[in-house]
Amino acid sequence: MSTGPSNTDPRILFGERLIQLRKQRGWSQERLSLESGVARSYLGGVERGKRNIALLNICRLAEALSVTPDELFRFGEDI
Amino acid sequence: MSTGPSNTDPRILFGERLIQLRKQRGWSQERLSLESGVARSYLGGVERGKRNIALLNICRLAEALSVTPDELFRFGEDI
């Protein structure tokens, strides 16, 4: 716990994790938007921790990134 | 994959997993509602796969159940 981010808002943590997994694939926001069907402007808001993203879109992003949805919730892991 | 539920709608899978974790604790829907602050009627809809629950409520349920949010997404695991 003490080694995690100081901000514990799930929206922030989720956004950070999403950025990490997207960049691991070398994808732009635009690419992830195209692959997932989630609008790019919305995706930007999710990555900035501004959006309370719901289950179906979480699973769309996971599928596009070829990860299981639970991996998007492994906050603070290297990958 | 072949041993999982035939219905792959994330709302169904999430609801099934939530029921599983709630029952593991021996909790009623009412108890989980009280512990999480998520309305019981809404919770019932989530468990029946009728609701597209969002990030903040997912994390509230996980915290109430004393599990990490990613555990709610480990669909098809025994516990």
N, CA and C atoms of all chains as a GROMACS GRO file, in nm:
protein
  474
    1MET      N    1   0.082  -0.120   0.000
    1MET     CA    2   0.000   0.000   0.000
    1MET      C    3   0.086   0.126   0.000
    2SER      N    4   0.188   0.128   0.086
    2SER     CA    5   0.265   0.250   0.101
    2SER      C    6   0.348   0.283  -0.023
    3THR      N    7   0.367   0.182  -0.109
    3THR     CA    8   0.447   0.209  -0.228
    3THR      C    9   0.360   0.251  -0.347
    4GLY      N   10   0.228   0.249  -0.328
    4GLY     CA   11   0.139   0.284  -0.438
    4GLY      C   12   0.131   0.433  -0.458
    5PRO      N   13   0.055   0.475  -0.557
    5PRO     CA   14   0.037   0.617  -0.582
    5PRO      C   15  -0.035   0.682  -0.464
    6SER      N   16  -0.005   0.809  -0.439
    6SER     CA   17  -0.071   0.875  -0.326
    6SER      C   18  -0.217   0.899  -0.358
    7ASN      N   19  -0.248   0.919  -0.485
    7ASN     CA   20  -0.388   0.940  -0.521
    7ASN      C   21  -0.456   0.805  -0.535
    8THR      N   22  -0.559   0.784  -0.457
    8THR     CA   23  -0.624   0.654  -0.458
    8THR      C   24  -0.762   0.658  -0.525
    9ASP      N   25  -0.792   0.766  -0.593
    9ASP     CA   26  -0.918   0.771  -0.669
    9ASP      C   27  -0.912   0.663  -0.777
   10PRO      N   28  -1.008   0.570  -0.778
   10PRO     CA   29  -1.003   0.463  -0.877
   10PRO      C   30  -0.999   0.513  -1.021
   11ARG      N   31  -1.058   0.628  -1.046
   11ARG     CA   32  -1.057   0.681  -1.183
   11ARG      C   33  -0.915   0.718  -1.226
   12ILE      N   34  -0.839   0.774  -1.131
   12ILE     CA   35  -0.699   0.808  -1.159
   12ILE      C   36  -0.616   0.681  -1.179
   13LEU      N   37  -0.634   0.586  -1.088
   13LEU     CA   38  -0.556   0.462  -1.094
   13LEU      C   39  -0.587   0.384  -1.222
   14PHE      N   40  -0.714   0.380  -1.258
   14PHE     CA   41  -0.753   0.309  -1.380
   14PHE      C   42  -0.694   0.377  -1.502
   15GLY      N   43  -0.700   0.509  -1.505
   15GLY     CA   44  -0.645   0.585  -1.617
   15GLY      C   45  -0.496   0.561  -1.634
   16GLU      N   46  -0.424   0.559  -1.522
   16GLU     CA   47  -0.280   0.535  -1.527
   16GLU      C   48  -0.249   0.395  -1.579
   17ARG      N   49  -0.328   0.301  -1.532
   17ARG     CA   50  -0.306   0.162  -1.576
   17ARG      C   51  -0.337   0.146  -1.725
   18LEU      N   52  -0.442   0.213  -1.769
   18LEU     CA   53  -0.479   0.205  -1.910
   18LEU      C   54  -0.369   0.264  -1.999
   19ILE      N   55  -0.317   0.378  -1.958
   19ILE     CA   56  -0.206   0.439  -2.033
   19ILE      C   57  -0.089   0.342  -2.042
   20GLN      N   58  -0.058   0.280  -1.928
   20GLN     CA   59   0.055   0.186  -1.922
   20GLN      C   60   0.036   0.070  -2.021
   21LEU      N   61  -0.083   0.012  -2.021
   21LEU     CA   62  -0.107  -0.104  -2.109
   21LEU      C   63  -0.114  -0.061  -2.256
   22ARG      N   64  -0.170   0.057  -2.281
   22ARG     CA   65  -0.176   0.107  -2.418
   22ARG      C   66  -0.036   0.132  -2.472
   23LYS      N   67   0.047   0.197  -2.390
   23LYS     CA   68   0.184   0.229  -2.435
   23LYS      C   69   0.269   0.104  -2.452
   24GLN      N   70   0.238   0.003  -2.368
   24GLN     CA   71   0.310  -0.124  -2.382
   24GLN      C   72   0.292  -0.181  -2.522
   25ARG      N   73   0.175  -0.159  -2.579
   25ARG     CA   74   0.150  -0.206  -2.714
   25ARG      C   75   0.200  -0.110  -2.820
   26GLY      N   76   0.247   0.006  -2.775
   26GLY     CA   77   0.295   0.106  -2.870
   26GLY      C   78   0.182   0.176  -2.945
   27TRP      N   79   0.066   0.179  -2.885
   27TRP     CA   80  -0.051   0.237  -2.950
   27TRP      C   81  -0.077   0.380  -2.906
   28SER      N   82  -0.124   0.460  -2.999
   28SER     CA   83  -0.176   0.593  -2.970
   28SER      C   84  -0.318   0.580  -2.914
   29GLN      N   85  -0.367   0.689  -2.857
   29GLN     CA   86  -0.508   0.691  -2.816
   29GLN      C   87  -0.598   0.664  -2.936
   30GLU      N   88  -0.559   0.722  -3.049
   30GLU     CA   89  -0.641   0.706  -3.169
   30GLU      C   90  -0.650   0.559  -3.209
   31ARG      N   91  -0.538   0.491  -3.204
   31ARG     CA   92  -0.538   0.349  -3.240
   31ARG      C   93  -0.627   0.268  -3.146
   32LEU      N   94  -0.613   0.295  -3.016
   32LEU     CA   95  -0.696   0.222  -2.919
   32LEU      C   96  -0.843   0.254  -2.940
   33SER      N   97  -0.871   0.377  -2.973
   33SER     CA   98  -1.009   0.416  -3.001
   33SER      C   99  -1.063   0.337  -3.120
   34LEU      N  100  -0.984   0.329  -3.225
   34LEU     CA  101  -1.028   0.255  -3.344
   34LEU      C  102  -1.045   0.107  -3.316
   35GLU      N  103  -0.953   0.050  -3.240
   35GLU     CA  104  -0.957  -0.094  -3.213
   35GLU      C  105  -1.072  -0.132  -3.120
   36SER      N  106  -1.106  -0.041  -3.028
   36SER     CA  107  -1.205  -0.074  -2.924
   36SER      C  108  -1.344  -0.023  -2.956
   37GLY      N  109  -1.353   0.078  -3.041
   37GLY     CA  110  -1.482   0.142  -3.065
   37GLY      C  111  -1.520   0.243  -2.960
   38VAL      N  112  -1.430   0.271  -2.866
   38VAL     CA  113  -1.454   0.374  -2.764
   38VAL      C  114  -1.403   0.508  -2.819
   39ALA      N  115  -1.489   0.609  -2.817
   39ALA     CA  116  -1.454   0.738  -2.878
   39ALA      C  117  -1.325   0.794  -2.818
   40ARG      N  118  -1.244   0.854  -2.903
   40ARG     CA  119  -1.115   0.902  -2.858
   40ARG      C  120  -1.126   1.009  -2.750
   41SER      N  121  -1.222   1.098  -2.762
   41SER     CA  122  -1.234   1.205  -2.662
   41SER      C  123  -1.272   1.146  -2.526
   42TYR      N  124  -1.356   1.044  -2.530
   42TYR     CA  125  -1.394   0.976  -2.406
   42TYR      C  126  -1.274   0.904  -2.347
   43LEU      N  127  -1.202   0.835  -2.434
   43LEU     CA  128  -1.081   0.763  -2.392
   43LEU      C  129  -0.981   0.857  -2.325
   44GLY      N  130  -0.966   0.975  -2.381
   44GLY     CA  131  -0.876   1.074  -2.320
   44GLY      C  132  -0.921   1.110  -2.179
   45GLY      N  133  -1.050   1.124  -2.161
   45GLY     CA  134  -1.105   1.154  -2.029
   45GLY      C  135  -1.082   1.041  -1.931
   46VAL      N  136  -1.094   0.918  -1.979
   46VAL     CA  137  -1.069   0.802  -1.893
   46VAL      C  138  -0.922   0.801  -1.851
   47GLU      N  139  -0.833   0.825  -1.946
   47GLU     CA  140  -0.690   0.821  -1.912
   47GLU      C  141  -0.650   0.933  -1.816
   48ARG      N  142  -0.722   1.043  -1.821
   48ARG     CA  143  -0.694   1.154  -1.728
   48ARG      C  144  -0.768   1.138  -1.595
   49GLY      N  145  -0.838   1.029  -1.579
   49GLY     CA  146  -0.908   1.005  -1.453
   49GLY      C  147  -1.032   1.089  -1.435
   50LYS      N  148  -1.088   1.136  -1.546
   50LYS     CA  149  -1.205   1.223  -1.539
   50LYS      C  150  -1.336   1.151  -1.561
   51ARG      N  151  -1.328   1.023  -1.603
   51ARG     CA  152  -1.449   0.952  -1.642
   51ARG      C  153  -1.470   0.828  -1.555
   52ASN      N  154  -1.595   0.804  -1.523
   52ASN     CA  155  -1.633   0.687  -1.445
   52ASN      C  156  -1.676   0.576  -1.542
   53ILE      N  157  -1.580   0.518  -1.607
   53ILE     CA  158  -1.606   0.423  -1.716
   53ILE      C  159  -1.681   0.299  -1.665
   54ALA      N  160  -1.772   0.250  -1.746
   54ALA     CA  161  -1.855   0.136  -1.704
   54ALA      C  162  -1.807   0.005  -1.766
   55LEU      N  163  -1.864  -0.101  -1.710
   55LEU     CA  164  -1.824  -0.239  -1.738
   55LEU      C  165  -1.807  -0.273  -1.886
   56LEU      N  166  -1.905  -0.240  -1.968
   56LEU     CA  167  -1.897  -0.282  -2.109
   56LEU      C  168  -1.780  -0.214  -2.180
   57ASN      N  169  -1.758  -0.086  -2.152
   57ASN     CA  170  -1.644  -0.019  -2.214
   57ASN      C  171  -1.511  -0.068  -2.158
   58ILE      N  172  -1.509  -0.100  -2.029
   58ILE     CA  173  -1.387  -0.159  -1.970
   58ILE      C  174  -1.351  -0.287  -2.046
   59CYS      N  175  -1.452  -0.369  -2.070
   59CYS     CA  176  -1.426  -0.497  -2.138
   59CYS      C  177  -1.390  -0.477  -2.286
   60ARG      N  178  -1.447  -0.374  -2.349
   60ARG     CA  179  -1.408  -0.343  -2.488
   60ARG      C  180  -1.260  -0.302  -2.496
   61LEU      N  181  -1.218  -0.220  -2.400
   61LEU     CA  182  -1.077  -0.177  -2.399
   61LEU      C  183  -0.985  -0.296  -2.374
   62ALA      N  184  -1.024  -0.382  -2.279
   62ALA     CA  185  -0.941  -0.499  -2.248
   62ALA      C  186  -0.928  -0.588  -2.371
   63GLU      N  187  -1.040  -0.613  -2.438
   63GLU     CA  188  -1.036  -0.701  -2.556
   63GLU      C  189  -0.946  -0.641  -2.665
   64ALA      N  190  -0.960  -0.510  -2.686
   64ALA     CA  191  -0.877  -0.445  -2.788
   64ALA      C  192  -0.728  -0.457  -2.754
   65LEU      N  193  -0.698  -0.450  -2.625
   65LEU     CA  194  -0.558  -0.456  -2.581
   65LEU      C  195  -0.509  -0.601  -2.563
   66SER      N  196  -0.598  -0.697  -2.591
   66SER     CA  197  -0.564  -0.839  -2.574
   66SER      C  198  -0.521  -0.872  -2.432
   67VAL      N  199  -0.589  -0.812  -2.336
   67VAL     CA  200  -0.567  -0.848  -2.195
   67VAL      C  201  -0.702  -0.888  -2.137
   68THR      N  202  -0.699  -0.958  -2.025
   68THR     CA  203  -0.824  -0.987  -1.956
   68THR      C  204  -0.864  -0.863  -1.876
   69PRO      N  205  -0.995  -0.843  -1.855
   69PRO     CA  206  -1.038  -0.720  -1.788
   69PRO      C  207  -0.972  -0.700  -1.651
   70ASP      N  208  -0.948  -0.808  -1.579
   70ASP     CA  209  -0.887  -0.790  -1.446
   70ASP      C  210  -0.749  -0.727  -1.453
   71GLU      N  211  -0.682  -0.742  -1.568
   71GLU     CA  212  -0.549  -0.682  -1.580
   71GLU      C  213  -0.555  -0.529  -1.577
   72LEU      N  214  -0.667  -0.475  -1.621
   72LEU     CA  215  -0.684  -0.329  -1.617
   72LEU      C  216  -0.698  -0.279  -1.474
   73PHE      N  217  -0.725  -0.370  -1.382
   73PHE     CA  218  -0.743  -0.331  -1.241
   73PHE      C  219  -0.622  -0.365  -1.154
   74ARG      N  220  -0.516  -0.412  -1.217
   74ARG     CA  221  -0.396  -0.442  -1.139
   74ARG      C  222  -0.313  -0.315  -1.126
   75PHE      N  223  -0.370  -0.222  -1.050
   75PHE     CA  224  -0.310  -0.090  -1.033
   75PHE      C  225  -0.172  -0.103  -0.969
   76GLY      N  226  -0.078  -0.029  -1.024
   76GLY     CA  227   0.054  -0.022  -0.962
   76GLY      C  228   0.147  -0.134  -1.002
   77GLU      N  229   0.098  -0.228  -1.086
   77GLU     CA  230   0.189  -0.332  -1.133
   77GLU      C  231   0.270  -0.281  -1.251
   78ASP      N  232   0.391  -0.340  -1.267
   78ASP     CA  233   0.478  -0.291  -1.374
   78ASP      C  234   0.412  -0.313  -1.510
   79ILE      N  235   0.362  -0.434  -1.530
   79ILE     CA  236   0.279  -0.462  -1.648
   79ILE      C  237   0.188  -0.578  -1.616
   80MET      N  238  -1.137  -2.162  -2.147
   80MET     CA  239  -1.246  -2.095  -2.215
   80MET      C  240  -1.366  -2.188  -2.228
   81SER      N  241  -1.342  -2.311  -2.273
   81SER     CA  242  -1.454  -2.400  -2.301
   81SER      C  243  -1.528  -2.442  -2.174
   82THR      N  244  -1.464  -2.425  -2.059
   82THR     CA  245  -1.530  -2.462  -1.935
   82THR      C  246  -1.608  -2.346  -1.874
   83GLY      N  247  -1.597  -2.229  -1.934
   83GLY     CA  248  -1.664  -2.112  -1.879
   83GLY      C  249  -1.812  -2.111  -1.914
   84PRO      N  250  -1.884  -2.009  -1.862
   84PRO     CA  251  -2.025  -1.999  -1.894
   84PRO      C  252  -2.043  -1.974  -2.043
   85SER      N  253  -2.154  -2.023  -2.099
   85SER     CA  254  -2.176  -2.003  -2.241
   85SER      C  255  -2.210  -1.858  -2.270
   86ASN      N  256  -2.273  -1.791  -2.171
   86ASN     CA  257  -2.305  -1.650  -2.192
   86ASN      C  258  -2.182  -1.566  -2.161
   87THR      N  259  -2.137  -1.491  -2.259
   87THR     CA  260  -2.014  -1.415  -2.240
   87THR      C  261  -2.040  -1.265  -2.225
   88ASP      N  262  -2.166  -1.227  -2.203
   88ASP     CA  263  -2.194  -1.086  -2.176
   88ASP      C  264  -2.124  -1.048  -2.045
   89PRO      N  265  -2.037  -0.945  -2.048
   89PRO     CA  266  -1.965  -0.908  -1.926
   89PRO      C  267  -2.057  -0.876  -1.809
   90ARG      N  268  -2.176  -0.827  -1.838
   90ARG     CA  269  -2.268  -0.793  -1.729
   90ARG      C  270  -2.315  -0.920  -1.657
   91ILE      N  271  -2.337  -1.026  -1.735
   91ILE     CA  272  -2.375  -1.155  -1.676
   91ILE      C  273  -2.259  -1.214  -1.595
   92LEU      N  274  -2.142  -1.213  -1.656
   92LEU     CA  275  -2.025  -1.272  -1.590
   92LEU      C  276  -1.991  -1.196  -1.462
   93PHE      N  277  -2.001  -1.064  -1.469
   93PHE     CA  278  -1.970  -0.983  -1.351
   93PHE      C  279  -2.072  -1.012  -1.240
   94GLY      N  280  -2.200  -1.020  -1.278
   94GLY     CA  281  -2.304  -1.047  -1.180
   94GLY      C  282  -2.284  -1.182  -1.111
   95GLU      N  283  -2.248  -1.282  -1.192
   95GLU     CA  284  -2.224  -1.414  -1.135
   95GLU      C  285  -2.106  -1.413  -1.038
   96ARG      N  286  -2.003  -1.342  -1.077
   96ARG     CA  287  -1.884  -1.335  -0.991
   96ARG      C  288  -1.916  -1.261  -0.860
   97LEU      N  289  -1.994  -1.155  -0.873
   97LEU     CA  290  -2.031  -1.078  -0.754
   97LEU      C  291  -2.112  -1.163  -0.657
   98ILE      N  292  -2.208  -1.238  -0.710
   98ILE     CA  293  -2.288  -1.328  -0.625
   98ILE      C  294  -2.196  -1.426  -0.553
   99GLN      N  295  -2.102  -1.480  -0.628
   99GLN     CA  296  -2.009  -1.579  -0.573
   99GLN      C  297  -1.930  -1.521  -0.455
  100LEU      N  298  -1.876  -1.400  -0.473
  100LEU     CA  299  -1.794  -1.339  -0.369
  100LEU      C  300  -1.880  -1.294  -0.250
  101ARG      N  301  -2.001  -1.246  -0.280
  101ARG     CA  302  -2.091  -1.207  -0.171
  101ARG      C  303  -2.129  -1.328  -0.086
  102LYS      N  304  -2.164  -1.437  -0.154
  102LYS     CA  305  -2.206  -1.557  -0.080
  102LYS      C  306  -2.090  -1.619  -0.002
  103GLN      N  307  -1.970  -1.604  -0.058
  103GLN     CA  308  -1.852  -1.654   0.014
  103GLN      C  309  -1.842  -1.590   0.153
  104ARG      N  310  -1.883  -1.464   0.160
  104ARG     CA  311  -1.880  -1.396   0.289
  104ARG      C  312  -2.005  -1.425   0.372
  105GLY      N  313  -2.099  -1.495   0.313
  105GLY     CA  314  -2.222  -1.523   0.385
  105GLY      C  315  -2.313  -1.403   0.397
  106TRP      N  316  -2.300  -1.310   0.304
  106TRP     CA  317  -2.377  -1.186   0.311
  106TRP      C  318  -2.501  -1.191   0.222
  107SER      N  319  -2.608  -1.128   0.270
  107SER     CA  320  -2.726  -1.103   0.188
  107SER      C  321  -2.698  -0.983   0.098
  108GLN      N  322  -2.784  -0.965  -0.002
  108GLN     CA  323  -2.774  -0.842  -0.083
  108GLN      C  324  -2.790  -0.719   0.005
  109GLU      N  325  -2.878  -0.729   0.103
  109GLU     CA  326  -2.901  -0.614   0.191
  109GLU      C  327  -2.775  -0.578   0.269
  110ARG      N  328  -2.706  -0.679   0.317
  110ARG     CA  329  -2.582  -0.653   0.391
  110ARG      C  330  -2.478  -0.587   0.300
  111LEU      N  331  -2.463  -0.640   0.180
  111LEU     CA  332  -2.364  -0.581   0.088
  111LEU      C  333  -2.404  -0.438   0.051
  112SER      N  334  -2.533  -0.417   0.037
  112SER     CA  335  -2.580  -0.282   0.009
  112SER      C  336  -2.542  -0.187   0.122
  113LEU      N  337  -2.566  -0.230   0.244
  113LEU     CA  338  -2.534  -0.146   0.360
  113LEU      C  339  -2.384  -0.122   0.371
  114GLU      N  340  -2.305  -0.224   0.348
  114GLU     CA  341  -2.160  -0.212   0.364
  114GLU      C  342  -2.096  -0.126   0.254
  115SER      N  343  -2.156  -0.132   0.134
  115SER     CA  344  -2.094  -0.066   0.018
  115SER      C  345  -2.154   0.072  -0.011
  116GLY      N  346  -2.277   0.093   0.035
  116GLY     CA  347  -2.345   0.217  -0.001
  116GLY      C  348  -2.410   0.212  -0.138
  117VAL      N  349  -2.406   0.094  -0.202
  117VAL     CA  350  -2.471   0.076  -0.332
  117VAL      C  351  -2.616   0.030  -0.305
  118ALA      N  352  -2.712   0.099  -0.363
  118ALA     CA  353  -2.853   0.070  -0.336
  118ALA      C  354  -2.886  -0.076  -0.365
  119ARG      N  355  -2.967  -0.134  -0.280
  119ARG     CA  356  -2.998  -0.277  -0.294
  119ARG      C  357  -3.066  -0.308  -0.427
  120SER      N  358  -3.157  -0.225  -0.471
  120SER     CA  359  -3.227  -0.254  -0.597
  120SER      C  360  -3.129  -0.251  -0.714
  121TYR      N  361  -3.035  -0.157  -0.708
  121TYR     CA  362  -2.933  -0.150  -0.812
  121TYR      C  363  -2.843  -0.274  -0.808
  122LEU      N  364  -2.804  -0.310  -0.687
  122LEU     CA  365  -2.720  -0.428  -0.666
  122LEU      C  366  -2.788  -0.553  -0.724
  123GLY      N  367  -2.918  -0.565  -0.702
  123GLY     CA  368  -2.991  -0.678  -0.757
  123GLY      C  369  -2.983  -0.681  -0.909
  124GLY      N  370  -2.994  -0.565  -0.970
  124GLY     CA  371  -2.982  -0.554  -1.115
  124GLY      C  372  -2.843  -0.592  -1.164
  125VAL      N  373  -2.742  -0.553  -1.089
  125VAL     CA  374  -2.604  -0.589  -1.125
  125VAL      C  375  -2.588  -0.741  -1.119
  126GLU      N  376  -2.638  -0.800  -1.013
  126GLU     CA  377  -2.622  -0.946  -0.997
  126GLU      C  378  -2.698  -1.023  -1.104
  127ARG      N  379  -2.806  -0.968  -1.153
  127ARG     CA  380  -2.882  -1.034  -1.260
  127ARG      C  381  -2.827  -1.001  -1.398
  128GLY      N  382  -2.718  -0.925  -1.403
  128GLY     CA  383  -2.657  -0.893  -1.532
  128GLY      C  384  -2.733  -0.790  -1.612
  129LYS      N  385  -2.814  -0.709  -1.542
  129LYS     CA  386  -2.897  -0.610  -1.610
  129LYS      C  387  -2.836  -0.470  -1.609
  130ARG      N  388  -2.730  -0.451  -1.533
  130ARG     CA  389  -2.675  -0.317  -1.516
  130ARG      C  390  -2.532  -0.310  -1.564
  131ASN      N  391  -2.500  -0.195  -1.625
  131ASN     CA  392  -2.364  -0.170  -1.673
  131ASN      C  393  -2.290  -0.088  -1.567
  132ILE      N  394  -2.255  -0.155  -1.461
  132ILE     CA  395  -2.197  -0.089  -1.343
  132ILE      C  396  -2.066  -0.018  -1.377
  133ALA      N  397  -2.045   0.097  -1.315
  133ALA     CA  398  -1.926   0.177  -1.347
  133ALA      C  399  -1.820   0.164  -1.238
  134LEU      N  400  -1.702   0.213  -1.277
  134LEU     CA  401  -1.579   0.199  -1.200
  134LEU      C  402  -1.593   0.230  -1.051
  135LEU      N  403  -1.652   0.343  -1.015
  135LEU     CA  404  -1.656   0.380  -0.874
  135LEU      C  405  -1.740   0.283  -0.793
  136ASN      N  406  -1.852   0.239  -0.849
  136ASN     CA  407  -1.933   0.142  -0.776
  136ASN      C  408  -1.867   0.004  -0.772
  137ILE      N  409  -1.797  -0.032  -0.878
  137ILE     CA  410  -1.720  -0.157  -0.876
  137ILE      C  411  -1.621  -0.156  -0.760
  138CYS      N  412  -1.552  -0.044  -0.745
  138CYS     CA  413  -1.450  -0.035  -0.638
  138CYS      C  414  -1.515  -0.028  -0.500
  139ARG      N  415  -1.634   0.032  -0.490
  139ARG     CA  416  -1.705   0.033  -0.361
  139ARG      C  417  -1.743  -0.110  -0.320
  140LEU      N  418  -1.792  -0.187  -0.417
  140LEU     CA  419  -1.830  -0.326  -0.387
  140LEU      C  420  -1.707  -0.408  -0.346
  141ALA      N  421  -1.598  -0.388  -0.419
  141ALA     CA  422  -1.476  -0.463  -0.388
  141ALA      C  423  -1.428  -0.429  -0.246
  142GLU      N  424  -1.428  -0.302  -0.214
  142GLU     CA  425  -1.381  -0.262  -0.081
  142GLU      C  426  -1.470  -0.322   0.028
  143ALA      N  427  -1.601  -0.317   0.007
  143ALA     CA  428  -1.693  -0.373   0.106
  143ALA      C  429  -1.668  -0.522   0.125
  144LEU      N  430  -1.635  -0.590   0.016
  144LEU     CA  431  -1.612  -0.735   0.021
  144LEU      C  432  -1.469  -0.771   0.062
  145SER      N  433  -1.388  -0.669   0.086
  145SER     CA  434  -1.247  -0.689   0.123
  145SER      C  435  -1.170  -0.768   0.017
  146VAL      N  436  -1.200  -0.737  -0.108
  146VAL     CA  437  -1.121  -0.794  -0.217
  146VAL      C  438  -1.068  -0.679  -0.302
  147THR      N  439  -0.967  -0.706  -0.382
  147THR     CA  440  -0.920  -0.604  -0.475
  147THR      C  441  -1.014  -0.603  -0.595
  148PRO      N  442  -1.028  -0.487  -0.660
  148PRO     CA  443  -1.124  -0.479  -0.771
  148PRO      C  444  -1.100  -0.583  -0.879
  149ASP      N  445  -0.975  -0.617  -0.903
  149ASP     CA  446  -0.948  -0.714  -1.011
  149ASP      C  447  -1.009  -0.851  -0.980
  150GLU      N  448  -1.028  -0.880  -0.852
  150GLU     CA  449  -1.088  -1.010  -0.817
  150GLU      C  450  -1.232  -1.021  -0.866
  151LEU      N  451  -1.299  -0.907  -0.877
  151LEU     CA  452  -1.437  -0.909  -0.929
  151LEU      C  453  -1.440  -0.944  -1.078
  152PHE      N  454  -1.326  -0.935  -1.144
  152PHE     CA  455  -1.318  -0.962  -1.288
  152PHE      C  456  -1.258  -1.099  -1.318
  153ARG      N  457  -1.231  -1.175  -1.215
  153ARG     CA  458  -1.176  -1.310  -1.240
  153ARG      C  459  -1.291  -1.406  -1.263
  154PHE      N  460  -1.358  -1.384  -1.376
  154PHE     CA  461  -1.476  -1.462  -1.410
  154PHE      C  462  -1.442  -1.609  -1.422
  155GLY      N  463  -1.529  -1.691  -1.365
  155GLY     CA  464  -1.513  -1.835  -1.381
  155GLY      C  465  -1.416  -1.899  -1.283
  156GLU      N  466  -1.354  -1.818  -1.195
  156GLU     CA  467  -1.267  -1.879  -1.094
  156GLU      C  468  -1.351  -1.928  -0.978
  157ASP      N  469  -1.299  -2.031  -0.909
  157ASP     CA  470  -1.377  -2.088  -0.798
  157ASP      C  471  -1.398  -1.984  -0.690
  158ILE      N  472  -1.292  -1.914  -0.653
  158ILE     CA  473  -1.302  -1.798  -0.562
  158ILE      C  474  -1.182  -1.709  -0.588
   0.00000   0.00000   0.00000
